[in-house]
């Protein structure tokens, strides 16, 4: 198992190199290897299958056009994921995603979370997914980037072009709204 883990990035690097040399079969292989994961990443952000499909196609088109710029400072998957996340965010911006900059508002402090209720809840995965889909774009985007994609709040602030305080507030509100949806029973 360890040997496979060590050789897998090398195999991917070889695949990328073959793509750089113009091997058509390698492009298809690379696409097939990453398409599903990248589609799911985009879908969690844009919350629309058509938009996620568009983002996926645009991301691969851009990645394949820019393959010569890929310098192995990260894995190909991480590089591609960054393209997908950026394109997904741009897609939301086209839909006029609302992120409120907390520094520019007079919003008071948020109420403390009720940790006891959170611990006592037993939730079904499908209900959580549906509740996440119902979140407003800004909340869902921050929550997805933080919890599912593993970006820290500073990185999210940079990606979205907002302050760290805004990201922190959007994340807290997203969690509260998510819990509210779940407690009330998920409704569309």
MIDOSE-1310 file (N, C-alpha, C; in nm, 2 decimals, decimal comma, always signed):
residues 188
xxxx	+0,08/-0,12/+0,00/+0,00/+0,00/+0,00/+0,09/+0,13/+0,00; +0,19/+0,13/+0,08/+0,28/+0,25/+0,09/+0,35/+0,27/-0,05; +0,39/+0,16/-0,11/+0,46/+0,17/-0,24/+0,36/+0,23/-0,34; +0,24/+0,19/-0,34/+0,14/+0,25/-0,43/+0,12/+0,40/-0,41
xxxx	+0,12/+0,44/-0,28/+0,10/+0,58/-0,25/+0,22/+0,66/-0,30; +0,34/+0,61/-0,29/+0,46/+0,68/-0,33/+0,47/+0,68/-0,49; +0,42/+0,58/-0,55/+0,44/+0,58/-0,70/+0,32/+0,65/-0,77; +0,21/+0,67/-0,70/+0,09/+0,73/-0,77/+0,12/+0,87/-0,82
xxxx	+0,18/+0,96/-0,74/+0,21/+1,09/-0,79/+0,31/+1,09/-0,91; +0,40/+0,99/-0,91/+0,49/+0,98/-1,02/+0,42/+0,94/-1,15; +0,32/+0,84/-1,13/+0,24/+0,80/-1,25/+0,16/+0,92/-1,30; +0,11/+1,01/-1,21/+0,03/+1,12/-1,26/+0,13/+1,22/-1,32
xxxx	+0,25/+1,24/-1,27/+0,34/+1,33/-1,34/+0,38/+1,28/-1,48; +0,39/+1,15/-1,49/+0,42/+1,09/-1,62/+0,30/+1,12/-1,72; +0,18/+1,11/-1,67/+0,06/+1,13/-1,74/+0,06/+1,28/-1,79; +0,09/+1,37/-1,70/+0,10/+1,51/-1,73/+0,20/+1,54/-1,84
xxxx	+0,32/+1,47/-1,82/+0,43/+1,49/-1,92/+0,38/+1,44/-2,06; +0,31/+1,33/-2,06/+0,26/+1,28/-2,19/+0,16/+1,37/-2,25; +0,08/+1,44/-2,17/-0,01/+1,54/-2,22/+0,06/+1,66/-2,28; +0,17/+1,70/-2,21/+0,25/+1,81/-2,25/+0,31/+1,78/-2,39
xxxx	+0,33/+1,65/-2,42/+0,39/+1,60/-2,55/+0,28/+1,59/-2,65; +0,15/+1,61/-2,61/+0,04/+1,61/-2,71/-0,03/+1,47/-2,73; +0,00/+1,38/-2,64/-0,07/+1,25/-2,65/-0,22/+1,26/-2,62; -0,30/+1,24/-2,72/-0,45/+1,26/-2,70/-0,50/+1,16/-2,60
xxxx	-0,46/+1,04/-2,60/-0,51/+0,94/-2,50/-0,48/+0,98/-2,36; -0,37/+1,05/-2,34/-0,33/+1,09/-2,20/-0,42/+1,21/-2,15; -0,47/+1,29/-2,24/-0,56/+1,40/-2,20/-0,69/+1,33/-2,15; -0,74/+1,23/-2,22/-0,86/+1,16/-2,18/-0,84/+1,09/-2,05
xxxx	-0,73/+1,03/-2,03/-0,70/+0,96/-1,91/-0,69/+1,06/-1,79; -0,63/+1,17/-1,81/-0,62/+1,27/-1,71/-0,76/+1,32/-1,67; -0,84/+1,35/-1,77/-0,97/+1,40/-1,75/-1,05/+1,30/-1,67; -1,05/+1,17/-1,72/-1,12/+1,07/-1,65/-1,08/+1,05/-1,50
xxxx	-0,95/+1,07/-1,48/-0,90/+1,05/-1,34/-0,95/+1,16/-1,25; -0,97/+1,28/-1,30/-1,01/+1,39/-1,21/-1,15/+1,45/-1,22; -1,22/+1,42/-1,33/-1,34/+1,48/-1,36/-1,45/+1,47/-1,25; -1,47/+1,35/-1,20/-1,58/+1,34/-1,10/-1,55/+1,42/-0,97
xxxx	-1,43/+1,41/-0,92/-1,39/+1,49/-0,80/-1,40/+1,64/-0,82; -1,36/+1,68/-0,94/-1,36/+1,83/-0,97/-1,51/+1,87/-0,99; -1,59/+1,79/-1,05/-1,73/+1,82/-1,07/-1,80/+1,84/-0,93; -1,77/+1,74/-0,84/-1,83/+1,75/-0,71/-1,78/+1,87/-0,63
xxxx	-1,66/+1,91/-0,64/-1,60/+2,03/-0,58/-1,68/+2,15/-0,63; -1,70/+2,16/-0,76/-1,77/+2,27/-0,82/-1,92/+2,27/-0,77; -1,98/+2,15/-0,78/-2,12/+2,14/-0,74/-2,15/+2,19/-0,60; -2,06/+2,15/-0,51/-2,07/+2,20/-0,37/-2,07/+2,35/-0,36
xxxx	-2,00/+2,41/-0,45/-1,99/+2,56/-0,44/-2,10/+2,63/-0,52; -2,13/+2,59/-0,64/-2,22/+2,66/-0,72/-2,37/+2,61/-0,70; -2,38/+2,48/-0,65/-2,51/+2,43/-0,62/-2,61/+2,42/-0,74; -2,55/+2,40/-0,86/-2,63/+2,39/-0,98/-2,56/+2,30/-1,07
xxxx	-2,62/+2,19/-1,11/-2,56/+2,09/-1,20/-2,51/+2,15/-1,33; -2,59/+2,23/-1,39/-2,55/+2,29/-1,52/-2,43/+2,38/-1,51; -2,43/+2,46/-1,40/-2,31/+2,55/-1,38/-2,19/+2,47/-1,34; -2,21/+2,36/-1,26/-2,09/+2,28/-1,23/-2,03/+2,21/-1,35
xxxx	-2,12/+2,16/-1,44/-2,07/+2,10/-1,57/-1,99/+2,20/-1,65; -2,05/+2,33/-1,66/-1,98/+2,43/-1,73/-1,84/+2,46/-1,67; -1,84/+2,47/-1,54/-1,71/+2,50/-1,47/-1,61/+2,39/-1,49; -1,66/+2,27/-1,49/-1,57/+2,15/-1,51/-1,51/+2,16/-1,65
xxxx	-1,59/+2,18/-1,75/-1,54/+2,19/-1,89/-1,44/+2,31/-1,91; -1,48/+2,42/-1,85/-1,39/+2,54/-1,86/-1,26/+2,52/-1,79; -1,27/+2,46/-1,67/-1,15/+2,43/-1,59/-1,05/+2,34/-1,67; -1,10/+2,23/-1,72/-1,01/+2,14/-1,79/-0,96/+2,20/-1,92
xxxx	-1,04/+2,28/-1,99/-1,00/+2,35/-2,11/-0,88/+2,44/-2,07; -0,90/+2,52/-1,97/-0,79/+2,61/-1,93/-0,67/+2,54/-1,88; -0,69/+2,43/-1,80/-0,58/+2,35/-1,75/-0,50/+2,29/-1,87; -0,57/+2,24/-1,96/-0,50/+2,17/-2,08/-0,42/+2,28/-2,16
xxxx	-0,49/+2,40/-2,18/-0,42/+2,50/-2,25/-0,30/+2,56/-2,18; -0,30/+2,55/-2,04/-0,19/+2,61/-1,96/-0,10/+2,50/-1,91; -0,11/+2,38/-1,96/-0,03/+2,27/-1,91/+0,12/+2,30/-1,90; +0,17/+2,38/-2,00/+0,31/+2,41/-2,00/+0,35/+2,50/-1,88
xxxx	+0,25/+2,57/-1,82/+0,27/+2,65/-1,70/+0,28/+2,56/-1,57; +0,23/+2,44/-1,58/+0,23/+2,36/-1,46/+0,37/+2,31/-1,43; +0,42/+2,35/-1,31/+0,56/+2,33/-1,28/+0,58/+2,23/-1,17; +0,49/+2,15/-1,13/+0,50/+2,04/-1,03/+0,53/+2,10/-0,89
xxxx	+0,50/+2,22/-0,86/+0,52/+2,28/-0,73/+0,41/+2,21/-0,63; +0,30/+2,17/-0,69/+0,20/+2,09/-0,62/+0,16/+1,98/-0,71; +0,07/+1,90/-0,67/+0,02/+1,79/-0,75/-0,07/+1,85/-0,86; -0,08/+1,78/-0,97/-0,17/+1,82/-1,07/-0,31/+1,84/-1,02
xxxx	-0,36/+1,75/-0,94/-0,49/+1,75/-0,88/-0,51/+1,88/-0,80; -0,42/+1,92/-0,72/-0,43/+2,04/-0,64/-0,43/+2,16/-0,73; -0,35/+2,16/-0,83/-0,34/+2,27/-0,93/-0,48/+2,28/-1,00; -0,53/+2,17/-1,04/-0,66/+2,17/-1,11/-0,77/+2,21/-1,02
xxxx	-0,77/+2,17/-0,89/-0,87/+2,20/-0,79/-0,88/+2,35/-0,77; -0,76/+2,41/-0,77/-0,76/+2,56/-0,75/-0,82/+2,63/-0,87; -0,80/+2,58/-0,99/-0,87/+2,63/-1,11/-1,02/+2,62/-1,09; -1,06/+2,50/-1,05/-1,21/+2,47/-1,04/-1,27/+2,56/-0,93
xxxx	-1,20/+2,57/-0,82/-1,26/+2,66/-0,71/-1,27/+2,80/-0,76; -1,17/+2,85/-0,83/-1,17/+2,99/-0,88/-1,28/+3,01/-0,98; -1,29/+2,92/-1,07/-1,40/+2,93/-1,17/-1,54/+2,91/-1,11; -1,55/+2,83/-1,01/-1,68/+2,82/-0,94/-1,72/+2,95/-0,87
xxxx	-1,62/+3,01/-0,80/-1,64/+3,14/-0,74/-1,68/+3,24/-0,84; -1,61/+3,24/-0,95/-1,64/+3,34/-1,06/-1,79/+3,32/-1,11; -1,83/+3,19/-1,12/-1,96/+3,16/-1,16/-2,06/+3,22/-1,06; -2,03/+3,20/-0,93/-2,12/+3,26/-0,83/-2,13/+3,41/-0,84
xxxx	-2,01/+3,47/-0,87/-2,01/+3,62/-0,88/-2,09/+3,66/-1,00; -2,10/+3,58/-1,11/-2,18/+3,62/-1,22/-2,33/+3,62/-1,17; -2,36/+3,53/-1,08/-2,50/+3,53/-1,02/-2,51/+3,63/-0,91; -2,41/+3,71/-0,89/-2,42/+3,82/-0,79/-2,43/+3,76/-0,65
xxxx	-2,33/+3,67/-0,61/-2,32/+3,62/-0,48/-2,31/+3,73/-0,38; -2,38/+3,73/-0,27/-2,38/+3,83/-0,17/-2,29/+3,79/-0,05; -2,18/+3,85/-0,04/-2,10/+3,83/+0,08/-2,09/+3,97/+0,14; -2,13/+3,98/+0,27/-2,14/+4,11/+0,34/-2,01/+4,13/+0,41
xxxx	-1,94/+4,24/+0,38/-1,81/+4,27/+0,44/-1,85/+4,32/+0,58; -1,81/+4,24/+0,68/-1,85/+4,27/+0,82/-1,79/+4,40/+0,87; -1,67/+4,44/+0,81/-1,61/+4,56/+0,85/-1,69/+4,69/+0,80; -1,77/+4,67/+0,71/-1,85/+4,78/+0,65/-1,99/+4,78/+0,70
xxxx	-2,03/+4,70/+0,80/-2,16/+4,69/+0,85/-2,16/+4,72/+1,00; -2,28/+4,74/+1,05/-2,29/+4,76/+1,19/-2,36/+4,64/+1,26; -2,32/+4,53/+1,21/-2,38/+4,40/+1,27/-2,31/+4,38/+1,40; -2,40/+4,35/+1,51/-2,35/+4,32/+1,64/-2,28/+4,18/+1,64
xxxx	-2,25/+4,14/+1,76/-2,18/+4,01/+1,78/-2,29/+3,90/+1,76; -2,24/+3,79/+1,72/-2,33/+3,67/+1,70/-2,36/+3,61/+1,83; -2,48/+3,55/+1,85/-2,51/+3,48/+1,97/-2,42/+3,36/+1,98; -2,40/+3,32/+2,11/-2,32/+3,20/+2,13/-2,39/+3,07/+2,08
xxxx	-2,31/+2,98/+2,03/-2,37/+2,86/+1,98/-2,42/+2,77/+2,10; -2,52/+2,70/+2,07/-2,57/+2,60/+2,17/-2,51/+2,47/+2,15; -2,39/+2,44/+2,20/-2,32/+2,32/+2,18/-2,39/+2,20/+2,22; -2,47/+2,21/+2,32/-2,55/+2,09/+2,37/-2,64/+2,03/+2,27
xxxx	-2,72/+2,12/+2,20/-2,81/+2,07/+2,09/-2,73/+2,01/+1,98; -2,62/+2,07/+1,95/-2,54/+2,02/+1,84/-2,49/+1,88/+1,87; -2,45/+1,85/+1,99/-2,39/+1,72/+2,03/-2,50/+1,62/+2,03; -2,62/+1,66/+2,07/-2,73/+1,56/+2,08/-2,79/+1,52/+1,95
xxxx	-2,77/+1,59/+1,85/-2,84/+1,56/+1,72/-2,77/+1,45/+1,65; -2,85/+1,36/+1,60/-2,80/+1,25/+1,51/-2,87/+1,28/+1,37; -2,78/+1,30/+1,27/-2,83/+1,35/+1,14/-2,80/+1,25/+1,03; -2,88/+1,25/+0,93/-2,86/+1,17/+0,81/-2,78/+1,25/+0,71
xxxx	-2,69/+1,19/+0,64/-2,61/+1,25/+0,55/-2,69/+1,32/+0,44; -2,80/+1,26/+0,39/-2,88/+1,32/+0,29/-2,94/+1,45/+0,34; -2,99/+1,45/+0,46/-3,05/+1,57/+0,52/-2,94/+1,69/+0,53; -2,82/+1,65/+0,57/-2,72/+1,76/+0,57/-2,69/+1,81/+0,44
xxxx	-2,67/+1,72/+0,34/-2,64/+1,77/+0,20/-2,76/+1,86/+0,15; -2,88/+1,82/+0,18/-2,99/+1,91/+0,13/-2,99/+2,04/+0,20; -2,96/+2,04/+0,33/-2,96/+2,16/+0,41/-2,84/+2,25/+0,36; -2,73/+2,20/+0,32/-2,62/+2,28/+0,27/-2,66/+2,34/+0,13
xxxx	-2,73/+2,26/+0,05/-2,78/+2,31/-0,08/-2,88/+2,43/-0,06; -2,95/+2,44/+0,05/-3,04/+2,55/+0,08/-2,98/+2,67/+0,13; -2,85/+2,67/+0,17/-2,78/+2,78/+0,23/-2,77/+2,89/+0,12; -2,78/+3,02/+0,16/-2,75/+3,12/+0,06/-2,61/+3,10/+0,00
xxxx	-2,58/+3,15/-0,12/-2,46/+3,13/-0,19/-2,33/+3,16/-0,11; -2,33/+3,28/-0,04/-2,22/+3,32/+0,03/-2,19/+3,23/+0,15; -2,29/+3,19/+0,22/-2,27/+3,10/+0,33/-2,22/+2,96/+0,28; -2,29/+2,91/+0,18/-2,25/+2,78/+0,12/-2,11/+2,78/+0,07
xxxx	-2,07/+2,88/+0,01/-1,94/+2,89/-0,05/-1,83/+2,88/+0,06; -1,85/+2,97/+0,16/-1,75/+2,97/+0,27/-1,75/+2,84/+0,34; -1,86/+2,78/+0,37/-1,87/+2,66/+0,44/-1,81/+2,54/+0,36; -1,83/+2,54/+0,24/-1,78/+2,44/+0,15/-1,63/+2,45/+0,14
xxxx	-1,58/+2,57/+0,12/-1,43/+2,58/+0,10/-1,36/+2,55/+0,23; -1,42/+2,58/+0,35/-1,36/+2,55/+0,48/-1,37/+2,41/+0,52; -1,49/+2,35/+0,52/-1,52/+2,22/+0,57/-1,48/+2,11/+0,47; -1,52/+2,13/+0,34/-1,51/+2,02/+0,25/-1,38/+2,03/+0,17
xxxx	-1,34/+2,15/+0,13/-1,22/+2,16/+0,05/-1,09/+2,19/+0,13; -1,10/+2,21/+0,26/-0,99/+2,22/+0,34/-0,91/+2,35/+0,34; -0,97/+2,46/+0,28/-0,90/+2,59/+0,29/-0,91/+2,65/+0,42; -0,81/+2,72/+0,47/-0,83/+2,79/+0,60/-0,89/+2,93/+0,57
xxxx	-0,93/+2,99/+0,68/-1,01/+3,11/+0,66/-0,94/+3,23/+0,59; -0,81/+3,23/+0,61/-0,73/+3,34/+0,54/-0,72/+3,31/+0,39; -0,71/+3,18/+0,36/-0,71/+3,15/+0,21/-0,84/+3,18/+0,15; -0,95/+3,15/+0,22/-1,08/+3,18/+0,17/-1,10/+3,33/+0,15
xxxx	-1,06/+3,41/+0,24/-1,07/+3,55/+0,23/-0,99/+3,60/+0,11; -0,88/+3,55/+0,08/-0,80/+3,59/-0,03/-0,87/+3,55/-0,16; -0,92/+3,42/-0,17/-0,99/+3,37/-0,28/-1,11/+3,46/-0,32; -1,19/+3,49/-0,21/-1,31/+3,57/-0,23/-1,29/+3,72/-0,24
xxxx	-1,18/+3,76/-0,20/-1,15/+3,91/-0,20/-1,22/+3,98/-0,09; -1,24/+3,92/+0,03/-1,30/+3,98/+0,14/-1,21/+3,97/+0,26; -1,25/+4,03/+0,37/-1,17/+4,03/+0,49/-1,18/+3,89/+0,56; -1,08/+3,86/+0,65/-1,09/+3,74/+0,73/-1,21/+3,75/+0,82
xxxx	-1,24/+3,87/+0,87/-1,36/+3,88/+0,96/-1,49/+3,84/+0,89; -1,50/+3,88/+0,76/-1,61/+3,85/+0,68/-1,63/+3,70/+0,66; -1,52/+3,63/+0,64/-1,52/+3,49/+0,62/-1,56/+3,42/+0,75; -1,50/+3,46/+0,86/-1,53/+3,41/+0,99/-1,68/+3,42/+1,02
xxxx	-1,74/+3,54/+0,99/-1,88/+3,57/+1,02/-1,97/+3,49/+0,93; -1,93/+3,48/+0,80/-2,01/+3,40/+0,71/-2,01/+3,25/+0,75; -1,90/+3,21/+0,80/-1,89/+3,07/+0,84/-1,98/+3,04/+0,96; -1,97/+3,13/+1,06/-2,05/+3,12/+1,18/-2,20/+3,12/+1,14
xxxx	-2,24/+3,21/+1,06/-2,38/+3,22/+1,02/-2,42/+3,10/+0,94; -2,33/+3,05/+0,86/-2,37/+2,93/+0,78/-2,39/+2,81/+0,87; -2,31/+2,80/+0,97/-2,33/+2,69/+1,07/-2,46/+2,70/+1,14; -2,49/+2,83/+1,18/-2,62/+2,85/+1,25/-2,74/+2,82/+1,16
xxxx	-2,73/+2,87/+1,04/-2,84/+2,85/+0,95/-2,86/+2,70/+0,91; -2,74/+2,63/+0,90/-2,75/+2,49/+0,87/-2,81/+2,41/+0,98; -2,78/+2,45/+1,11/-2,84/+2,38/+1,22/-2,99/+2,42/+1,23; -3,02/+2,54/+1,20/-3,16/+2,58/+1,20/-3,24/+2,50/+1,10
xxxx	-3,19/+2,48/+0,98/-3,26/+2,40/+0,87/-3,28/+2,26/+0,92; -3,17/+2,20/+0,98/-3,18/+2,06/+1,02/-3,28/+2,05/+1,14; -3,27/+2,14/+1,24/-3,37/+2,13/+1,35/-3,51/+2,14/+1,31; -3,54/+2,22/+1,21/-3,67/+2,24/+1,15/-3,71/+2,13/+1,06
xxxx	-3,62/+2,05/+1,02/-3,65/+1,95/+0,92/-3,62/+2,02/+0,79; -3,55/+1,95/+0,70/-3,50/+2,01/+0,58/-3,62/+2,03/+0,48; -3,64/+2,16/+0,44/-3,75/+2,19/+0,35/-3,69/+2,27/+0,23; -3,75/+2,25/+0,12/-3,69/+2,33/+0,00/-3,77/+2,45/-0,02
